[in-house]
Amino acid sequence: MKEIWKRSNEAILITLYDMASNMMDGIWMNEKERIFYSHYTLKLKDVVKERYGDLNIVKIAEATCGT
């Protein structure tokens, strides 16, 4: 997951969509995984918001991570 920060803006955006989807369907996650996914999703959300503005996926990511 460290490699994503070296990828294109579009790759980061698509990864945020994937992570937000995982958070919405996260019944399979244990508590430790949920915390990890939540922190990672919020980092992606911050980068996407900075680069693309306040997209709907940014709002979805915030909602699925409880912020």
MARGUVO-874014 format. One line per 5 residues: number of its first residue (from 1); their letters; for each residue x, y, z of C-alpha. Coordinates in nm, 3 decimals. Layout:
BEGIN
NUM	a	X,Y,Z  ...
//
This chain:
BEGIN
1	mkeiw	0.000,0.000,0.000  0.300,0.229,0.032  0.345,0.221,-0.346  0.015,0.399,-0.415  0.161,0.739,-0.324
6	krsne	0.400,0.709,-0.622  0.116,0.638,-0.866  -0.090,0.879,-1.077  -0.370,1.095,-0.940  -0.621,0.872,-1.115
11	ailit	-0.478,0.557,-0.951  -0.515,0.720,-0.610  -0.874,0.823,-0.693  -0.965,0.471,-0.804  -0.805,0.328,-0.490
16	lydma	-1.022,0.558,-0.279  -1.331,0.422,-0.456  -1.213,0.068,-0.383  -1.137,0.138,-0.018  -1.467,0.320,0.039
21	snmmd	-1.645,0.021,-0.113  -1.456,-0.213,0.120  -1.557,0.002,0.416  -1.925,-0.012,0.316  -1.909,-0.390,0.285
26	giwmn	-1.674,-0.446,0.578  -1.863,-0.713,0.767  -1.569,-0.946,0.702  -1.321,-0.714,0.881  -1.213,-0.762,1.237
31	ekeri	-1.158,-0.454,1.455  -0.786,-0.426,1.375  -0.849,-0.445,0.999  -1.133,-0.193,1.020  -0.908,0.057,1.199
36	fyshy	-0.631,0.006,0.942  -0.869,0.039,0.646  -1.031,0.345,0.800  -0.699,0.528,0.851  -0.579,0.437,0.502
41	tlklk	-0.910,0.544,0.345  -0.898,0.878,0.524  -0.542,0.940,0.399  -0.655,0.867,0.045  -0.957,1.091,0.096
46	dvvke	-0.736,1.382,0.202  -0.516,1.348,-0.107  -0.813,1.317,-0.341  -0.988,1.615,-0.183  -0.673,1.825,-0.222
51	rygdl	-0.628,1.727,-0.587  -0.988,1.703,-0.709  -1.197,1.901,-0.463  -1.502,1.788,-0.269  -1.618,1.495,-0.484
56	nivki	-1.903,1.269,-0.376  -1.654,0.987,-0.309  -1.483,1.213,-0.056  -1.813,1.251,0.130  -1.880,0.876,0.106
61	aeatc	-1.534,0.797,0.242  -1.589,1.033,0.534  -1.925,0.875,0.610  -1.800,0.517,0.591  -1.508,0.598,0.820
66	gt	-1.726,0.777,1.072  -1.587,1.130,1.036
//
